[in-house]
Each structure stands twice: as C-alpha cells, then as structure tokens.
C-alpha cells in the first residue's frame, strides 16, 4: 500500500466515528441508510524531490448525503459540524508527523436532488514521502 491509500483509509476510519458503518470509499448511488459519507480523492500536487524527500498535498472530497425530510438549508448543519470537528480530533489521522490535515476547508451544497441533500467538504492533506 502507498501512504496515499493509507491516508484515505485512515480518513474513512475517522469518519466512521460520525456515522458508523456508513462511510464509503467509492460513489454509491443506492445509499439505503442516510446520513452517509463518501471519501474521494480529488487531486494531488507533488513538489520536486529534494534529497530523497517529496512533499505532497492531497485534495479530498468528503461527500455528505442527507435525508431531505428536514428543511434543506438546515438538514446537514449538525452532521457538517460533527465531520469538521472529527477532522481536527487528530490532524495526523494516526499516521504520524509526516501527515497533516490542513486547517482550511470548503463546503459546497447541492439541493437539487429530490430524495437527499448533498454537501461536499473539500480538504487538503499534506504528507511527506522518503
């Protein structure tokens, strides 16, 4: 396994504390139980390798799927807050000092779905390989 794969697996495990048993690493359009979370890598930027060390910034989307039974604007506020709080419980994701969830994030909402609301939290994780 690569460190990138380990990071994604650790992020998935971390999110499992928020919605146990409903965190996935691939898009699933048949989500039977909501809320659910899908962790997907978006992009990665690599620095030049210097003396055998290379820094990476992995951009990840944490997709939240929520029932739209409540008001769309407020349906995900509690889940969103729980996920953001969980991201900062251990910024290394338990992988040591060479991994760091960066302190900034973005949130995009999608209210167009008839049966669910989706929020996407964009995060960056910096890590170093040797």
C-alpha positions as CSV (number, residue, x, y, z in Angstrom):
1,X,0.0,0.0,0.0
2,X,1.1,3.6,-0.6
3,X,0.9,6.3,2.0
4,X,-1.9,8.0,-0.1
5,X,-4.0,4.8,0.2
6,X,-3.2,4.7,4.0
7,X,-4.3,8.3,4.4
8,X,-7.7,7.7,2.6
9,X,-8.3,4.6,4.7
10,X,-7.5,6.5,7.9
11,X,-9.8,9.3,6.9
12,X,-12.6,6.8,6.2
13,X,-12.0,5.2,9.7
14,X,-12.1,8.6,11.3
15,X,-15.4,9.5,9.6
16,X,-16.8,6.2,10.9
17,X,-17.0,7.8,14.3
18,X,-19.5,10.2,12.9
19,X,-21.8,7.8,11.0
20,X,-20.8,4.2,12.0
21,X,-20.9,1.7,9.2
22,X,-22.0,4.3,6.5
23,X,-18.7,5.6,5.3
24,X,-17.6,4.5,1.8
25,X,-14.5,5.0,-0.4
26,X,-16.5,5.0,-3.7
27,X,-19.6,6.7,-5.0
28,X,-22.7,4.7,-4.2
29,X,-26.0,5.9,-5.6
30,X,-28.0,3.3,-3.8
31,X,-27.4,4.6,-0.3
32,X,-30.1,2.9,1.7
33,X,-29.4,4.5,5.1
34,X,-28.8,8.2,5.4
35,X,-26.8,10.1,6.5
36,X,-23.8,8.6,4.7
37,X,-20.3,9.8,3.9
38,X,-18.2,9.1,0.8
39,X,-14.5,9.8,0.9
40,X,-13.0,10.5,-2.6
41,X,-9.5,11.8,-3.7
42,X,-9.9,14.8,-6.0
43,X,-6.3,15.7,-6.9
44,X,-2.7,15.7,-5.7
45,X,0.1,18.2,-6.1
46,X,3.7,16.9,-5.7
47,X,6.8,19.0,-5.0
48,X,10.1,18.4,-6.6
49,X,12.0,15.6,-4.8
50,X,14.9,17.1,-2.9
51,X,17.5,14.8,-1.2
52,X,15.1,11.8,-1.4
53,X,12.2,13.7,0.2
54,X,9.0,14.7,-1.6
55,X,6.1,16.7,-0.2
56,X,2.5,16.1,-1.4
57,X,-0.8,17.9,-1.0
58,X,-3.7,15.5,-1.4
59,X,-7.1,17.2,-2.0
60,X,-10.0,15.1,-0.8
61,X,-13.8,15.5,-1.1
62,X,-15.8,14.3,1.9
63,X,-19.3,13.9,0.4
64,X,-22.2,14.0,2.9
65,X,-25.5,12.5,1.9
66,X,-28.5,13.5,4.0
67,X,-32.2,13.0,4.0
68,X,-34.1,16.0,2.8
69,X,-37.1,15.5,5.1
70,X,-36.0,18.5,7.1
71,X,-35.5,22.0,5.7
72,X,-32.8,21.7,3.0
73,X,-30.7,24.6,4.4
74,X,-30.5,23.1,7.9
75,X,-30.7,19.4,7.2
76,X,-26.9,18.9,7.3
77,X,-25.8,21.5,9.8
78,X,-25.3,19.1,12.7
79,X,-23.6,16.4,10.5
80,X,-21.4,19.1,8.9
81,X,-20.3,20.3,12.3
82,X,-19.6,16.8,13.5
83,X,-17.5,16.0,10.4
84,X,-15.5,19.2,10.7
85,X,-14.9,18.6,14.4
86,X,-13.8,15.0,13.7
87,X,-11.3,16.2,11.1
88,X,-9.4,18.1,13.8
89,X,-9.5,15.4,16.5
90,X,-6.2,14.1,15.2
91,X,-4.8,16.1,12.3
92,X,-2.3,13.3,11.6
93,X,-5.1,10.7,11.2
94,X,-3.0,8.5,13.5
95,X,-0.3,8.2,10.8
96,X,2.5,10.3,12.5
97,X,4.1,13.7,11.9
98,X,4.6,13.3,8.2
99,X,0.8,13.6,7.6
100,X,-1.2,16.7,8.4
101,X,-4.8,17.6,7.7
102,X,-4.5,21.3,6.8
103,X,-6.7,23.6,8.9
104,X,-8.7,25.1,5.9
105,X,-11.7,23.6,4.2
106,X,-14.5,24.5,1.8
107,X,-18.2,23.4,1.7
108,X,-20.4,23.2,-1.3
109,X,-24.1,22.3,-1.1
110,X,-26.3,20.5,-3.7
111,X,-30.0,20.9,-3.1
112,X,-31.1,19.7,-6.5
113,X,-31.6,16.0,-5.5
114,X,-35.2,15.2,-4.8
115,X,-34.6,12.5,-2.2
116,X,-31.4,13.7,-0.5
117,X,-29.2,16.7,0.1
118,X,-25.5,16.5,-0.6
119,X,-22.8,18.6,0.9
120,X,-19.2,18.3,-0.2
121,X,-16.4,19.3,2.2
122,X,-13.1,19.9,0.4
123,X,-10.0,19.3,2.5
124,X,-6.3,19.2,1.8
125,X,-3.9,16.8,3.5
126,X,-0.2,17.4,3.3
127,X,2.2,14.5,3.6
128,X,5.8,13.6,3.0
129,X,7.4,10.6,1.5
130,X,11.0,9.5,1.7
